[in-house]
Amino acid sequence: MKVFLFTKKRAAFAALAAAAVLVLCILLSSTGAYAVFYGGTLRKLPIYSVETAEKKVAITFDCAWGTEYTDSLLQTLGREGVHATFFMVQFWAEKYPEYVRKIDEAGCEIGTHSATHSYMSRQSEAEIREELRSSCAAIEAVTGKKVELFRAPYGDYDDLLIETAQSMGLYTIQWDVDSLDWKNLSAQEIALRIVNRVREGSIILCHNNGLHTAEALPVVLDTLKNKGYTFVTVGELIVRENYTIDANGRQHAAA
């Protein structure tokens, strides 16, 4: 009798567990491509990298302070035939419209990096919408092109930020290779950090005004090209529809 009761309890527990898994699967599928199961909760993630069998990567530059090295970056990119993605803060774009124009005319892609470079996870939905609306408008006023990409300042985000950006037609982009060029590493250190961490579908984070970024860029491009990699913009790298994002922020095309 005791054995029977024990078996019955185990069967009931198994049934409950199966039901819980089923409910979780339904929730995961119904909350959109950005939803992942994380620490017992559903958490939304930006795109850190993209699953691909092709050896293609995207190099990106955040623009918030200064322009001293931007011409050198553009010259190297042009010489190497590489189109990068630049994420611009509104106050930078408004202060340096000639550089917004230069970057666009060089065939590079431009996304927003917010209006004020604030910690946006601390903002209300209305504040987020205004940051994204005004920053996109400032860029579009110069280029005449719709902004489709967003990178959160400091890499700081929460569900509300990602959901709001998505509702405004923006893909939230993170990175999986950090150059740490903002720490004023040497050109060699920057280059080694990047080339040793890149894989297929990587998104590389740099800054337009890093002290040694422009010096490191030719080494990065030449080394990765010699390894068989090609460079594309973030907009060319990501999947636009029917995708999922795993717990590491890697985007996968839906099967």
N, C-alpha and C positions, 0 to 999 in steps of 0.2 A: 504493500500500500504506500509506504514511504517513497519507494523507488518510483512508483507511478506518479505521485504528487511532484516529486523532484523533476521528473521528465516533463510533466505538464507545465511546470513553472519555467523550465528552460525553453520549451516550445513557445510559451507566451512571450518570454523575453526576446527570443529570436524574431517573433512576429512584430513586436514593437520596434525593434532595431531596424528591421527591413522597412517598416512604415516610415520611420524617421529618415532613413536614407532616401526613400522615394520623395518625401516632402522636401528634403534638402535639394534634391536634383531638380524638382519643379521650381523651387525658389531660384536656384542658380540660373536656370534657363529662362526664367521670366523676368529677371532683373536686368538683362541686357549684357552686352559683351564686356562691359567694364567690371562686372561683379565677380569676385572670387571669394572662396571660403577661407577665412583668415582668423585663427585663434578663437573659433567658436562663433564668429559673426561674419556677416557679409560685408566686405569692404571693397570699395572701388579703387582701381589703380589706373594711373596714366600709362602710356606706352613707353617702356624702357628700352625695348629692342624688338626686332621682328624675326620670327622664325622663317628661314629661307635656306634653300639648298645652294643658292647662288652666293658667290663671294662678293657681296656688295655691302657697303657701309655708308653711313651719312655722317659728315663732320659738321658741327654746329658751333656758332659763336653767339654768346650773349652780349648785348650792347647796352651798357648802363652808364659807363663813365669814360669820357674822353674818346679821342680818335687818333692818337699819336701813331699807332701802328696799323691802322686800318688800311691805308694805301698799300703798305707792304704786303699785307694779307691778300688784298685783291690782286696785286701784281703776281704773287705766287700762284694763286688759284687760277688766274687767267693763263699764265704760262703753262701750267699743268693741265689745263682743260677741265678743271674741277668746278662744279657748282655746289656751293655750300648753302646751309640754311642759317640765317641770322635772326635771332630773337631780340626785338628792340623794345625798350621801355619808352613810354610816351614822351617823357621829358627829354630823353636822348633824341628821339626822332624829331621833336619840335626844335631842339637846339641845333641839330645838324641835318637839316633837310637835304643838303647837298650830298651827304653821305648815304642817306636813304636812297637817293636817286642813283648815286654811283653803284651801290650794291645791287639795286634792281637792274640797272643797265648792264651790269656784268653777268647777268643771267642767274644770279643767286636768288634764293627763295627768302621771303621775309615773313616772320611770325611775330606775334605780340608777346612781350615779357611783362605785361601789366602796364598800368598808367603810372604808379607811384613806387614800384618795387617794395611793396609792403608784404607782411606775412598774411596772405589772403585767407588762410584757414581761420583767422580771427575776425573775418569780415562777415557781415550779413549778406543775404542773397542780393539785396538791392545794391549794396556797395560793390559786390563782385561784378554784377551786371554793368554798373557804371564804369568800373575799371576796364572791363573788356570792351565795352562799347566805345569809350572815348579813345582807348589806345589803338584799337583797330581803325577807327576813323582817322586818326592822325597819320597812320601809315598809308591808308588808302587814298588820303588826300594828295599825297605825293606820287604814289605809284599808279593809282587808278586800278589797282588789282585787289580783289577780295582777299582778306586775311583768313586763313583756314587753320592755322596752327597756334598753339598757346603753350608757353612754358612758365610755370609758376616760379616766382622769385624764391630763392633759397631752396628750391625743390620742395617747398612746403605746400601740402595740399590736404584736403579731406573730401569726403563724399560730396558735400554741398558744392564745393568748388568744381569738381569734375562734372557733376550733374548739370550745373549751371552753364559751364563752358560748352558741354555737349548740346544743351538745349539751344545754344546760340550758334551752333554749327561749327564749333571749334574742337579739334582733336588736341587733347592735353598730352604733351610730349615731355618725357623725362630723359634719362640717359643711362647706359650701362658701362660706359667708359669715361671716367673723370680724369682729365688731364692735371687737375689741381694747379693749373697755371696761375690762378689768383693768389697762390701762396708764394709767388715769385721764385718758383723752382727754376733751375738752369734749363737751357734749351735741351740739353742731353737728357735731363731727368724727365722733362715733359714728353719728349719723343719716346723714351723707353717705357714710360707708364702707358702710353697709348698703344704702341705696337705690340706690347706684351699682353695686352688685355683684349684686343679686338678679336671678334669672331664674326661669322656670317650674320648679317642683320644688325650689327652694333650701331648705336647712336653715340657719337663722341662729343663730349662737352668741352668747349674751350671758351675763351673770352676775347673779344676784339682788342681789349687794351691790356692783356696780360703782358708783363714786362718782357718775357722771352718767348711768347707764343709765336710771333712772326718769324723769329729765328728758328724755332723748332719745326714750323710747318713744312718747309721743303723736305726735311728728313723724314717726317711722318708720311707725306704723300709718296715720296720715292720708295720708301721701304715697303709700304703696304702695296703699292703697285707691283713691286718686284715679287711680292708674295702672292700675286694673282688677284688682289682685290680691285674692285672698281668703286668709284664714288658716285653717289646719287644724292639728291635732296631728300629730306625727310618725307616730303609729300610724295615722292616717287617710291620711297621705301615702304611706307605703311600700307596696310590693307584698309580700304575705305569702307567696305560693307561686309557683313556676314563674317565676323571674326570673334574670337575669344581672347582673353588675356589671362595668362596663368598667374600663379602666386608669386612669380618672380618678375611680373610685369612684361613678360615676353608675349607679343601679339602673334596669334596663330590664325590663319585663314580657316574658316569653317569647312569641315569635310563635306 
